Amino acid sequence: MRLPPRAALALGAAALAAPAGAHAKKWVAPAAAVARANPVPGNAETVERGRALYVEHCEPCHGPRGKGDGPEAKPGHDAPHDLSDPALQKRMTDGEILWKVTEGRTDGGHVLMPGFAEDIASEDDRWKVVHFVRTLNGSAPAQPHAH
């Protein structure tokens, strides 16, 4: 379903515009997804599980600090968003992040970001990734995993 421009603005979709030179189209989550609250309590264990999943599935493109500079990141149109950007963090709801992690994004059949509904089959685990992504807010470096 495509929302009229005013409805998209009301949902905060305009705030999701990609950085200059990145994705030409806005990536808009459905209103029901935007409105979802994270049901998984945020704590050290939850964030650590989210971090482990992020490292495995997200870090190759988004990089260790979420800057979009991972070894598999593609520049230009296909560049991953900077998840550490405080403005982006402020604009996106937890439900929106979950939806994007779950559904992924394609453009004309080209995969810009894979969806992780199968690779991270547990929705609770995807919510944990959301908790970890929230630690990438640019105000402090993400805590490395102790081995």
Secondary structure, 3 states (H helix, E strand, C coil): CCCCHHHHHHCCHHHHCCCCCCCCCCCCCCHHHHHCCCCCCCCHHHHHHHHHHHHHHCHHHHCCCCCCCCCCCCCHHHCCCCCCCHHHHHHCCHHHHHHHHHHCEEECCEEEECCCCCCCCCHHHHHHHHHHHCCCCCCCCCCCCCC
